[in-house]
Amino acid sequence: MWLALAFGSAFFLGCYDISKKKSLTGNAVIPVLFFNTLFCTLLLSPLFIISQLSPDTLQGTIFYIPPIALETHGYIVLKSILVLSSWILSYFAIKHLPLTIVGPINATRPVMTLVGALLIFGERLNFYQWIGVIITIVSFFLLSLSGRKEGIKFHRNKWVFFILFAAMLAAASGLYDKFLMQRFSSTAVQFWYNLYQWLLMVVILLVLWYPKRKISSPFEWRWSIILISVFLTIADFLYFYALTDSEAMISIASMVRRSSVLISFAGGALLFNEKNLKGKAIDLVLIIIAMFFLYLGTK
């Protein structure tokens, strides 16, 4: 069941990536992220209100948001900071890079999660996992060659470093998710971390963007901004619920979740007319093969 939920999350995550690209192209990043966190919070607010005013209505279901201790809020604030930092970096990168470059780089997150498990939890990679890691590294090198054909030099392009650091923070957040979901209500974590992200974005919007709004990229409202929040909320809800299963494996769940690259790659090709698709498709196939070996290694 948890694996099916992870695949469902991957589909909506791919749709989320496409909506982000549509919303960010030629648009101001910080306001888009502000509205994303706002709408994500609003989408879950009815569940929070019902859970507080009429607990018996939702109690015993995945939609119930129970009261949480002050200490738990501290854990969730840390989650919010990790995710928001990753989002800020990735949003700027997505604005300036082709989606067919961003998607495959994001697909390397499961490898980072495995490396994190290796360093933090003392796990050891087996033969199949090492094959997956090596293939992923090779595919990333080939992807850098594809990027050069579009004038993107990986070792000099700051947006590539943005998406790499964003992927590292997301991998750290993924490792942290396993800790949180096994101890606290997944729906409560999702609601509160969205709320805290929105509060942080209010400060960032007022301090960093609003005073310079006339000399920076102008903000244009687009309806795809709402779709970002809708798709992300569904993707996170399915993913967090999957991790509540005691048998769920974060290494496999994160790997499956990154299969969203298939959706985002298709979106980049069909909706944004991105270039050099043949070369990038080969890189993508290598990443899928790497994900398969990672799956074999975690069986």
C-alpha positions as CSV (number, residue, x, y, z in Angstrom):
1,M,0.0,0.0,0.0
2,W,2.8,2.5,0.9
3,L,4.5,1.8,-2.4
4,A,1.3,2.6,-4.4
5,L,0.9,5.8,-2.4
6,A,4.5,6.7,-3.3
7,F,3.8,6.2,-7.0
8,G,0.7,8.4,-6.7
9,S,2.8,11.1,-5.0
10,A,5.3,10.9,-7.9
11,F,2.6,11.6,-10.5
12,F,1.3,14.7,-8.7
13,L,4.9,15.8,-8.0
14,G,5.6,15.8,-11.7
15,C,2.5,17.9,-12.3
16,Y,3.7,20.2,-9.6
17,D,7.1,20.7,-11.4
18,I,5.3,21.6,-14.6
19,S,3.1,24.1,-12.8
20,K,6.1,25.6,-11.1
21,K,7.9,26.1,-14.5
22,K,4.7,27.7,-16.0
23,S,4.4,30.0,-13.0
24,L,8.0,31.1,-12.7
25,T,9.0,31.7,-16.3
26,G,9.6,35.4,-16.6
27,N,8.0,36.0,-13.1
28,A,9.2,37.1,-9.7
29,V,10.2,34.1,-7.6
30,I,9.5,35.2,-4.0
31,P,5.8,36.2,-4.5
32,V,5.1,32.9,-6.3
33,L,6.6,31.0,-3.4
34,F,4.6,33.2,-1.0
35,F,1.3,32.3,-2.6
36,N,2.3,28.7,-2.9
37,T,2.8,28.4,0.9
38,L,-0.3,30.4,1.5
39,F,-2.6,28.2,-0.7
40,C,-1.0,25.0,0.7
41,T,-1.9,26.2,4.2
42,L,-5.5,27.3,3.2
43,L,-6.1,23.9,1.5
44,L,-5.5,22.1,4.8
45,S,-7.1,24.7,7.0
46,P,-10.6,23.2,6.8
47,L,-9.3,19.9,8.2
48,F,-7.6,21.8,11.1
49,I,-10.8,23.8,11.9
50,I,-13.0,20.7,11.9
51,S,-10.5,18.8,14.0
52,Q,-10.5,21.5,16.6
53,L,-14.2,22.4,16.6
54,S,-15.7,18.9,16.1
55,P,-12.9,16.3,16.8
56,D,-15.3,13.3,16.6
57,T,-16.0,14.1,12.9
58,L,-12.6,13.2,11.7
59,Q,-11.0,11.4,14.6
60,G,-9.8,7.9,13.6
61,T,-9.2,9.0,10.0
62,I,-6.0,10.2,8.2
63,F,-7.7,13.6,7.8
64,Y,-7.7,14.3,11.6
65,I,-5.2,16.9,12.8
66,P,-4.6,16.2,16.5
67,P,-3.2,18.7,19.0
68,I,0.6,18.4,19.3
69,A,3.1,19.2,22.0
70,L,5.2,22.3,22.1
71,E,8.3,20.2,21.5
72,T,6.8,18.7,18.4
73,H,6.3,22.2,17.0
74,G,10.1,22.6,17.3
75,Y,10.7,19.5,15.2
76,I,8.2,20.8,12.6
77,V,9.8,24.3,12.5
78,L,13.1,22.6,11.6
79,K,11.3,20.7,8.8
80,S,9.9,24.0,7.5
81,I,13.3,25.7,7.4
82,L,14.8,22.7,5.5
83,V,12.0,22.6,2.9
84,L,11.7,26.4,2.5
85,S,15.4,26.7,1.9
86,S,15.3,24.0,-0.7
87,W,12.3,25.6,-2.4
88,I,13.9,29.0,-2.6
89,L,17.0,27.6,-4.2
90,S,15.0,25.3,-6.6
91,Y,12.5,28.0,-7.6
92,F,15.3,30.4,-8.7
93,A,16.9,27.5,-10.6
94,I,13.7,26.4,-12.3
95,K,13.1,30.0,-13.5
96,H,16.5,30.1,-15.2
97,L,17.1,26.4,-16.3
98,P,15.3,24.1,-18.8
99,L,12.9,21.7,-17.0
100,T,14.6,18.9,-18.9
101,I,17.8,19.8,-17.0
102,V,16.2,20.4,-13.6
103,G,14.1,17.1,-13.6
104,P,17.0,14.7,-14.0
105,I,19.1,16.6,-11.4
106,N,16.2,16.4,-9.0
107,A,16.0,12.6,-9.8
108,T,19.4,12.2,-8.1
109,R,17.9,12.9,-4.7
110,P,17.4,9.1,-3.8
111,V,21.2,8.7,-4.2
112,M,21.7,11.6,-1.8
113,T,19.2,10.0,0.6
114,L,21.2,6.7,0.4
115,V,24.4,8.5,1.1
116,G,22.8,10.3,4.0
117,A,21.6,7.0,5.4
118,L,25.2,5.7,5.0
119,L,26.8,8.6,6.8
120,I,24.1,9.3,9.4
121,F,22.6,6.0,10.2
122,G,25.6,3.8,9.5
123,E,23.9,1.9,6.7
124,R,26.1,0.1,4.1
125,L,25.5,0.1,0.3
126,N,25.3,-3.3,-1.3
127,F,26.4,-4.3,-4.8
128,Y,23.2,-3.2,-6.6
129,Q,23.1,0.1,-4.7
130,W,26.7,0.9,-5.7
131,I,25.8,0.2,-9.3
132,G,22.8,2.6,-9.0
133,V,25.0,5.3,-7.5
134,I,27.7,4.9,-10.2
135,I,25.2,5.0,-13.0
136,T,23.6,8.1,-11.5
137,I,27.0,9.9,-11.4
138,V,27.6,8.9,-15.0
139,S,24.2,10.2,-16.1
140,F,24.8,13.5,-14.3
141,F,28.1,13.9,-16.2
142,L,26.4,13.2,-19.5
143,L,23.6,15.6,-18.5
144,S,26.3,18.3,-18.0
145,L,27.5,17.6,-21.6
146,S,23.9,18.0,-22.8
147,G,23.6,21.3,-20.9
148,R,26.7,22.7,-22.6
149,K,25.0,22.4,-26.0
150,E,22.5,25.0,-24.6
151,G,25.2,27.2,-23.2
152,I,24.9,25.8,-19.7
153,K,28.2,25.0,-18.1
154,F,27.6,23.0,-15.0
155,H,30.7,24.0,-13.2
156,R,30.2,27.8,-13.8
157,N,26.4,28.1,-13.8
158,K,25.2,29.3,-10.5
159,W,21.6,28.0,-11.1
160,V,23.0,24.5,-11.5
161,F,24.6,24.9,-8.0
162,F,21.2,26.3,-6.7
163,I,19.4,23.1,-7.9
164,L,22.1,20.9,-6.5
165,F,22.0,22.5,-3.1
166,A,18.2,22.4,-3.2
167,A,18.4,18.6,-4.0
168,M,20.8,18.1,-1.0
169,L,18.5,20.0,1.4
170,A,15.5,18.0,0.0
171,A,17.4,14.7,0.6
172,A,18.1,15.8,4.2
173,S,14.4,16.7,4.6
174,G,13.5,13.2,3.2
175,L,15.6,11.5,5.8
176,Y,14.0,13.7,8.5
177,D,10.5,12.8,7.2
178,K,11.0,9.2,8.2
179,F,11.8,10.3,11.7
180,L,8.8,12.6,11.9
181,M,6.1,10.4,10.3
182,Q,6.9,7.4,12.6
183,R,6.3,9.6,15.7
184,F,3.7,12.2,14.9
185,S,0.5,12.6,12.8
186,S,1.5,13.0,9.2
187,T,-1.5,15.4,8.6
188,A,-0.6,17.5,11.6
189,V,3.0,17.7,10.4
190,Q,1.9,18.7,6.9
191,F,-0.5,21.4,8.1
192,W,1.9,23.0,10.6
193,Y,5.0,22.9,8.4
194,N,3.0,24.6,5.6
195,L,1.8,27.3,8.1
196,Y,5.3,27.9,9.4
197,Q,6.6,28.2,5.9
198,W,4.0,30.8,5.0
199,L,4.9,32.8,8.1
200,L,8.5,32.7,7.1
201,M,7.6,33.7,3.6
202,V,5.7,36.7,4.9
203,V,8.9,38.0,6.5
204,I,11.0,37.2,3.4
205,L,8.4,38.9,1.1
206,L,8.3,42.1,3.2
207,V,12.1,42.3,3.8
208,L,13.7,41.0,0.6
209,W,11.3,41.5,-2.2
210,Y,8.7,44.2,-1.5
211,P,11.3,47.1,-1.0
212,K,13.0,46.2,-4.3
213,R,9.9,45.1,-6.3
214,K,10.3,48.0,-8.8
215,I,13.8,47.1,-9.8
216,S,13.5,43.3,-9.7
217,S,11.5,41.0,-11.8
218,P,7.9,42.1,-11.8
219,F,5.2,39.8,-10.4
220,E,2.4,38.6,-12.7
221,W,-0.5,36.6,-11.3
222,R,-1.1,33.3,-13.1
223,W,-3.7,30.6,-12.3
224,S,-1.0,28.0,-12.5
225,I,0.2,29.3,-9.2
226,I,-2.8,27.7,-7.5
227,L,-2.1,24.5,-9.3
228,I,1.4,24.4,-7.7
229,S,-0.3,24.3,-4.3
230,V,-3.0,21.8,-5.3
231,F,-0.6,19.3,-6.8
232,L,2.0,19.7,-4.0
233,T,-0.6,19.3,-1.3
234,I,-1.8,16.0,-2.8
235,A,1.7,14.8,-3.5
236,D,2.9,15.5,0.1
237,F,-0.3,14.1,1.6
238,L,0.2,10.7,-0.2
239,Y,3.9,10.6,0.6
240,F,3.6,11.4,4.3
241,Y,0.8,8.9,4.7
242,A,3.0,6.3,3.0
243,L,5.8,6.9,5.5
244,T,3.5,6.3,8.4
245,D,3.6,2.6,7.5
246,S,6.1,0.8,9.8
247,E,7.2,-1.2,6.8
248,A,7.8,1.8,4.5
249,M,11.4,2.2,3.4
250,I,12.6,5.8,2.9
251,S,15.2,4.8,0.4
252,I,12.6,3.2,-1.9
253,A,9.9,5.8,-1.3
254,S,12.2,8.6,-2.1
255,M,13.4,6.8,-5.2
256,V,9.8,6.1,-6.4
257,R,8.8,9.7,-5.7
258,R,11.6,11.0,-8.0
259,S,10.1,9.0,-10.9
260,S,8.1,12.2,-11.2
261,V,10.9,13.2,-13.6
262,L,9.1,11.3,-16.3
263,I,6.1,13.6,-16.0
264,S,8.2,16.8,-15.8
265,F,10.4,15.7,-18.7
266,A,7.3,15.1,-20.8
267,G,6.0,18.6,-19.8
268,G,9.3,20.2,-20.7
269,A,9.2,18.6,-24.1
270,L,5.5,19.1,-24.9
271,L,4.6,22.4,-23.2
272,F,7.9,24.4,-23.2
273,N,9.5,23.2,-26.5
274,E,12.8,22.6,-24.8
275,K,15.9,21.6,-26.9
276,N,18.3,18.6,-27.2
277,L,15.6,16.2,-26.0
278,K,17.3,13.1,-27.6
279,G,20.5,13.5,-25.6
280,K,18.6,14.3,-22.4
281,A,16.4,11.3,-22.9
282,I,19.4,9.0,-22.9
283,D,20.5,10.6,-19.6
284,L,17.0,10.1,-18.2
285,V,17.0,6.4,-19.2
286,L,20.3,6.0,-17.3
287,I,18.7,7.5,-14.2
288,I,15.7,5.2,-14.5
289,I,18.1,2.2,-14.8
290,A,20.0,3.6,-11.7
291,M,16.7,3.8,-9.8
292,F,15.9,0.2,-10.7
293,F,19.3,-1.0,-9.3
294,L,18.6,1.0,-6.2
295,Y,15.3,-0.8,-5.9
296,L,17.0,-4.2,-6.3
297,G,19.5,-3.3,-3.7
298,T,16.8,-2.4,-1.1
299,K,14.7,-5.5,-1.6
